[in-house]
Amino acid sequence: MKRQRDFIFKCTGCGHEEPKWLGRCPECGEWNTLIETPISAGRSGSTGRSSGRNNPPPQSFPLSSVDPQEGTRISSGIGELDRVLGGGIMKRSAILVGGEPGIGKSTLLLQAAAAVETKGRILYVSGEESAGQVRMRADRLGLRCEGIEICCTGRLEEIETILEAVKPVIIMADSAQTLHTDQAGLVPGTVNQMKYCSWELISWVKEHDAALFLTAHVTKEGVISGPKTLEHMVDTVLYFEGAVSAANDGDSRFLRAAKNRFGSVDEIGIFTMGERGLEAVADPSLLFLVQREGGLPPGTAIAAVLEGSRPLLVEIQALAVPAKGSMSRVFSDRIDSARVSRVAATLEKHLNLRLSDHDLYINVAGGIRIAEVGVELALAMAIYSARTGLTLPALTAIAGELSLAGELRPIRRLAARIKAAGNLGFENFLGPVPALPAQFPSETETEITGLRAIGDLKSAIKVLFS
């Protein structure tokens, strides 16, 4: 018979430990989830990394003795992915890719595995598809399979055995929900399973100078399913989003970074999904501009915004209709509703334009979400145009941050926005007075005529609607 001190009772849902059996876990509240677990298995890792008996004691060393080449990056072979990651795949990093089912996470990982610029091996761990299904997708996308090892299992012990034999430099694990081990309970997909198995893989890549890509599904609220601590354990968290674009036959895909220890979180990768898989968009502005004959309809303005370091031209669409109830409402899922309400209040205060009795509908063509402050002037002009029925002049791009006093504040990278507008054939650009004269290029440099710098909201109305 086992003695009391030789085993514990561990919850298969959250990992909580109790010295005796309980019908309900006091930590997560689940019933009948505490199982008898040996103390050695419950409190040490499957490979002995957590026990400390097989590892040498940690030692410190001078920072000046570290080779700077250890911080070099590996190119994924996909320019848009490298842009979001901050220049490439950082060694000893763990990257979590989240997105809705069917959005293209597996396709992105498989294309990256085939295109990554490294002489080492790449291990593709598939817990959701068979080897034949992965090979069929690779053949359909025309990808080379040399240098890619595949294992179709979600069992952690089997994956670790393969890791020690193959010694890959890149690991693609699809997905976190399929990883499981008996050390973390009997039910796969639980919070404890995801945390335990993910940490084991993260520990392995940091010890062996490799990199890990880990996919995960998102919930209905748009956040990665599973424990929030999983995002804290990894170095980079990427969200893969989709939107139907009218400018192409396929769907647009946006890759954003919610967390990045080795780069900026402001960059965005733009793809289109076609028969050959994910393809980078050469000129993203063409996805978000509606091609039409004649002038712009009322309520439409062209905004020059920044997504990270890349200037984009997007079409802002506004609609103002009388409120159906006693209170007006704002419907906007691509631009923050609070920003729309603030811009509308500024218009109503400084232009005497009554908007409090109208419902406002705001949309961005192409389905991209805009969070940059430079969109506020174009948003204000679109709302003014929708409310009055006046149209904005064609081939005019707008950018500027709007203050509550009705003034326009300088925005960053004004010259890059003007150049992007000129490359697309826009003849006029309306924006704030630059903070430094050097930020405001001449007409010959941007090939834009009729460039106007304004200082407040009333001046913008006079320039555009006079």
C-alpha positions in Angstrom: 0.0 0.0 0.0 1.2 3.5 -0.8 2.0 5.8 2.0 0.4 9.2 2.3 3.6 11.1 1.6 4.4 9.2 -1.6 1.6 10.7 -3.7 -0.7 13.7 -4.0 -4.0 14.5 -5.6 -3.7 16.8 -8.6 -6.4 18.6 -10.5 -6.5 17.8 -14.2 -8.1 21.1 -15.1 -5.9 23.7 -13.3 -3.0 21.7 -11.8 -4.0 22.5 -8.2 -2.5 20.0 -5.7 -4.1 18.7 -2.5 -2.7 16.2 0.1 -6.0 14.3 0.1 -8.8 13.6 -2.4 -11.6 16.1 -2.7 -14.8 15.9 -4.8 -14.4 19.5 -6.0 -11.3 21.4 -6.8 -11.0 24.4 -4.5 -9.1 26.4 -7.2 -11.1 26.0 -10.4 -14.4 24.7 -8.9 -14.6 21.6 -11.2 -15.9 18.3 -9.9 -14.1 15.0 -9.9 -10.9 16.3 -11.4 -8.4 15.4 -8.6 -6.5 12.3 -9.5 -3.8 10.4 -7.6 -0.4 11.4 -8.8 3.1 10.4 -7.6 5.0 13.3 -6.0 8.0 12.8 -8.3 5.8 13.0 -11.4 3.6 15.9 -10.1 6.5 18.2 -9.1 9.2 17.6 -11.8 9.3 17.9 -15.5 9.2 14.9 -17.9 12.8 15.4 -18.9 14.2 16.2 -15.5 14.8 19.9 -16.3 12.6 21.1 -13.4 14.2 18.7 -10.8 17.6 20.2 -11.0 19.4 16.9 -10.5 20.4 16.6 -14.2 21.3 20.2 -14.7 24.5 22.0 -13.7 24.2 24.8 -11.2 23.5 28.2 -12.8 26.5 30.6 -13.2 26.8 34.2 -14.0 29.3 35.7 -16.6 30.2 39.1 -17.8 27.9 40.7 -20.4 30.9 41.9 -22.3 31.9 38.3 -23.0 28.6 37.5 -24.8 29.0 37.1 -28.6 26.8 39.8 -30.4 26.1 37.2 -33.1 23.8 35.4 -30.6 21.2 38.1 -31.2 21.1 37.8 -35.0 17.9 36.9 -36.6 16.9 34.2 -39.1 14.9 35.4 -42.1 11.6 33.6 -42.5 11.6 34.0 -46.3 8.3 35.9 -46.0 8.9 39.7 -46.0 5.6 40.5 -44.3 6.2 38.1 -41.5 9.7 39.4 -41.0 8.3 43.0 -40.8 5.9 42.1 -38.0 8.6 40.1 -36.1 10.9 43.1 -36.2 13.3 42.0 -38.9 13.2 38.2 -38.7 13.0 35.2 -36.3 15.0 35.8 -33.2 17.0 32.8 -31.9 15.8 31.3 -28.6 12.4 32.9 -29.1 8.8 31.5 -28.7 6.2 33.0 -31.1 2.5 32.4 -30.5 0.2 32.8 -33.6 -3.5 33.1 -32.8 -6.4 33.3 -35.2 -9.9 32.0 -36.0 -10.1 28.4 -37.3 -9.5 28.3 -41.0 -7.9 31.8 -41.2 -4.6 30.4 -42.5 -2.4 29.8 -39.4 -1.2 26.4 -40.6 -0.6 27.7 -44.1 1.5 30.5 -42.7 3.6 28.1 -40.7 4.0 25.7 -43.5 5.1 28.4 -46.0 7.5 29.8 -43.4 9.0 26.3 -42.8 9.6 25.9 -46.6 11.0 29.4 -47.1 13.0 30.0 -43.9 16.7 30.8 -44.7 18.6 28.4 -42.6 20.8 25.3 -43.2 19.4 23.5 -40.1 16.4 21.3 -39.9 12.8 22.4 -39.4 10.4 20.3 -37.4 6.7 20.6 -38.2 4.6 19.1 -35.3 1.1 18.5 -36.4 -1.5 17.5 -33.8 -4.5 18.3 -35.9 -3.6 16.9 -39.4 -2.0 13.7 -40.7 1.3 13.7 -42.6 -0.6 13.0 -45.8 -2.8 16.1 -45.4 0.2 18.3 -44.7 2.0 17.0 -47.8 -1.1 17.5 -50.0 -1.2 21.2 -48.9 2.5 21.6 -49.5 2.1 20.2 -53.1 -0.9 22.3 -53.7 1.0 25.4 -52.7 4.1 24.4 -54.6 6.4 24.4 -51.6 9.7 22.5 -51.3 9.8 19.9 -48.6 13.6 19.4 -48.3 14.8 20.0 -44.8 11.4 19.7 -43.2 10.8 16.9 -40.7 7.2 16.2 -39.7 5.7 14.3 -36.7 2.0 13.9 -36.2 1.5 13.6 -32.5 0.5 15.8 -29.6 2.1 13.7 -26.9 4.8 15.8 -25.2 7.1 12.8 -24.4 7.2 11.7 -28.1 7.8 15.3 -29.3 10.8 15.7 -26.9 12.3 12.4 -28.1 12.1 13.6 -31.7 13.6 16.9 -30.7 16.6 15.3 -29.1 17.1 13.1 -32.2 16.6 15.8 -34.9 17.9 18.9 -33.1 15.9 21.4 -35.3 16.5 25.1 -35.5 12.9 25.9 -36.1 9.9 24.1 -34.5 6.4 24.6 -35.9 3.8 23.3 -33.4 0.2 23.2 -34.6 -1.5 23.6 -32.2 -1.2 24.4 -28.5 -4.6 22.8 -27.8 -3.5 19.4 -29.0 -0.4 19.1 -26.7 -0.8 16.8 -23.8 1.1 14.7 -21.3 0.2 12.4 -18.4 2.1 14.6 -16.1 -0.5 17.4 -16.5 -3.6 15.3 -16.3 -5.6 12.9 -18.5 -7.7 15.4 -20.5 -6.0 17.2 -23.4 -6.7 20.8 -24.1 -7.1 21.9 -20.5 -5.4 25.0 -19.1 -2.9 23.0 -17.2 -2.0 20.9 -20.2 -1.4 23.9 -22.4 0.7 25.7 -19.8 2.8 22.6 -18.9 3.5 21.4 -22.5 4.1 24.9 -23.9 6.6 25.7 -21.2 8.5 22.4 -21.9 8.9 23.3 -25.6 9.8 26.9 -24.8 12.5 25.7 -22.3 13.9 23.3 -25.0 14.3 26.0 -27.7 16.0 28.4 -25.3 18.4 25.7 -24.2 19.2 24.6 -27.8 19.4 27.9 -29.6 16.3 27.3 -31.6 13.0 29.1 -32.2 9.4 27.9 -31.7 6.2 28.8 -33.5 3.0 27.8 -31.6 -0.5 28.2 -33.0 -3.7 28.7 -30.9 -7.3 29.3 -31.7 -9.1 32.4 -30.6 -12.4 32.7 -28.7 -15.6 34.5 -29.8 -14.3 37.6 -28.1 -11.3 37.6 -30.4 -8.6 36.7 -27.8 -6.4 33.6 -27.8 -8.2 30.7 -26.1 -6.6 29.0 -23.1 -4.7 30.6 -20.2 -3.7 34.2 -20.4 -0.4 33.2 -18.9 0.4 31.4 -22.1 0.9 34.9 -23.7 3.2 35.9 -20.9 5.3 32.8 -21.4 6.2 33.5 -25.0 8.2 36.3 -26.5 5.9 37.3 -29.3 2.1 37.1 -29.7 0.8 37.5 -33.3 -2.9 37.8 -34.3 -3.9 36.6 -37.7 -7.1 38.4 -38.9 -9.1 38.3 -42.1 -11.3 40.6 -44.1 -12.9 40.4 -47.5 -11.5 43.0 -49.9 -13.3 44.2 -52.9 -10.0 45.0 -54.7 -9.1 41.3 -55.2 -10.7 38.0 -55.7 -9.3 36.5 -52.5 -9.5 37.4 -48.8 -7.2 39.9 -47.2 -5.2 38.7 -44.1 -3.7 41.1 -41.5 -0.9 39.9 -39.2 -0.5 42.1 -36.1 1.8 41.8 -33.1 0.1 42.2 -29.7 3.4 41.6 -27.9 7.0 41.6 -29.2 10.0 41.6 -27.0 12.4 42.0 -29.9 10.6 44.6 -32.0 7.7 47.0 -32.4 4.1 46.1 -32.1 3.0 48.8 -34.5 3.9 46.9 -37.7 1.3 45.1 -39.7 1.7 42.3 -42.3 -0.8 42.3 -45.2 -1.5 39.1 -47.3 -4.0 37.8 -49.7 -5.2 34.2 -49.6 -5.3 32.6 -53.0 -4.8 29.3 -54.7 -1.0 29.4 -54.1 -1.5 30.2 -50.4 -0.6 33.5 -48.7 0.9 36.1 -50.9 2.3 39.4 -49.7 0.6 42.5 -51.0 2.9 44.6 -53.1 0.9 47.9 -52.8 -1.4 47.7 -49.8 -3.1 51.0 -50.5 -4.8 49.5 -53.6 -6.6 47.1 -51.2 -8.3 49.9 -49.3 -9.2 52.3 -52.1 -12.4 51.8 -53.9 -12.1 52.2 -57.7 -15.0 54.2 -59.0 -15.7 56.5 -61.9 -16.4 60.2 -61.1 -16.0 62.0 -57.8 -16.4 60.7 -54.3 -19.9 60.2 -52.9 -21.0 62.2 -49.8 -19.5 60.9 -46.5 -16.3 59.6 -48.1 -12.8 60.8 -47.4 -9.3 59.4 -48.2 -7.0 59.2 -45.2 -3.2 58.8 -45.2 -2.5 56.8 -42.1 0.5 54.9 -40.7 0.6 51.2 -39.9 3.9 50.9 -38.1 6.4 52.4 -40.4 4.3 51.9 -43.6 2.1 54.7 -44.9 -1.3 53.5 -46.2 -4.2 55.3 -48.0 -7.6 54.1 -46.9 -11.1 55.2 -47.6 -13.1 56.4 -44.6 -16.9 56.0 -45.1 -19.4 57.8 -42.9 -23.2 57.8 -42.8 -25.4 60.1 -40.6 -29.1 59.3 -40.3 -31.7 60.7 -37.8 -31.7 58.8 -34.5 -34.5 56.2 -34.2 -34.6 56.6 -30.4 -34.2 59.3 -27.9 -30.4 58.8 -27.9 -28.0 58.8 -30.8 -25.6 55.9 -31.3 -22.3 55.3 -33.0 -21.7 52.1 -35.0 -18.0 51.7 -35.7 -16.0 48.5 -35.5 -12.9 49.5 -37.6 -12.3 52.8 -35.8 -12.7 53.1 -32.0 -16.2 54.3 -31.2 -14.8 56.6 -28.5 -12.7 58.3 -31.1 -15.6 58.8 -33.4 -17.7 60.3 -30.6 -14.9 62.7 -29.7 -14.5 63.9 -33.3 -18.2 64.3 -33.7 -18.4 66.3 -30.5 -15.6 68.6 -31.7 -17.4 69.2 -35.0 -20.6 70.0 -33.1 -18.9 72.4 -30.8 -16.7 74.4 -33.2 -18.8 74.2 -36.4 -22.3 74.4 -34.9 -23.1 71.1 -36.8 -25.8 69.3 -35.0 -24.9 65.6 -34.6 -26.4 64.7 -31.3 -29.7 63.7 -32.8 -28.1 61.5 -35.6 -26.8 57.9 -35.6 -23.3 57.7 -37.0 -22.1 54.7 -39.0 -18.4 54.5 -39.7 -16.6 52.0 -42.0 -13.1 51.6 -43.4 -13.0 50.1 -46.9 -11.1 46.8 -47.0 -11.9 45.9 -43.4 -8.6 47.1 -41.8 -8.7 48.5 -38.3 -7.3 52.0 -37.8 -5.9 53.1 -34.5 -3.5 55.8 -35.6 -4.3 59.4 -34.6 -3.6 60.7 -38.1 -7.0 59.5 -39.2 -9.0 62.0 -37.1 -9.0 64.9 -39.7 -10.2 62.6 -42.5 -12.8 61.1 -40.1 -14.1 64.6 -39.3 -14.3 65.5 -43.0 -16.2 62.3 -43.8 -18.7 63.0 -41.0 -19.2 66.6 -42.1 -19.7 65.5 -45.7 -22.2 62.8 -44.6 -24.2 65.3 -42.5 -24.3 68.1 -45.0 -24.5 66.1 -48.2 -21.5 68.0 -49.6 -18.8 65.9 -51.4 -15.0 66.3 -50.9 -12.9 67.1 -53.9 -11.5 64.1 -55.8 -7.8 63.1 -55.6 -7.4 64.7 -52.2 -5.7 62.9 -49.3 -6.1 64.0 -45.7 -4.2 63.4 -42.5 -4.0 65.1 -39.2 -4.7 64.8 -35.4 -7.6 66.8 -34.2 -7.6 68.3 -30.7 -10.7 69.1 -28.6 -10.0 72.8 -29.3 -10.5 72.3 -33.0 -6.8 72.6 -33.7 -4.7 70.3 -35.8 -1.5 68.9 -34.2 1.6 67.8 -36.1 1.8 64.1 -37.0 4.8 61.9 -37.5 6.2 61.0 -40.9 4.2 63.6 -42.8 6.6 63.4 -45.7 6.1 59.7 -46.1 2.4 60.1 -46.2 2.6 62.8 -48.8 5.0 60.7 -50.9 2.6 57.7 -50.7 -0.3 59.8 -51.9 1.7 61.2 -54.8 2.7 57.7 -55.9 -1.0 56.8 -56.2 -1.8 59.9 -58.3 -3.3 62.2 -55.7 -3.0 65.8 -56.6 -3.8 67.5 -53.3 -2.9 66.8 -49.7 -4.4 68.4 -46.7 -2.6 68.2 -43.4 -1.4 70.1 -40.3 1.4 72.6 -40.3 4.6 70.5 -39.7 6.5 70.9 -36.4 9.8 71.3 -38.3 10.2 72.8 -41.8 12.4 69.9 -42.8 9.5 67.5 -42.4 7.6 69.3 -45.1 9.1 68.5 -48.5 8.8 70.6 -51.6 6.3 69.8 -54.4 9.1 68.6 -56.7 10.0 65.9 -54.2 6.5 64.6 -53.8 5.1 65.4 -57.2 2.0 66.8 -55.5 0.5 70.1 -56.5 -1.9 72.2 -54.4 -0.4 71.1 -51.1 -2.2 72.9 -48.2 -1.1 73.1 -44.6 -3.8 74.2 -42.2 -4.0 74.9 -38.5 -7.6 74.3 -37.4 -10.8 72.6 -38.2 -12.6 75.7 -39.7 -9.7 76.2 -42.2 -10.1 72.6 -43.4 -13.8 73.1 -44.0 -13.1 76.3 -46.0 -10.4 74.6 -48.1 -12.3 71.5 -48.9 -15.9 72.7 -49.2 -15.6 76.3 -50.5 
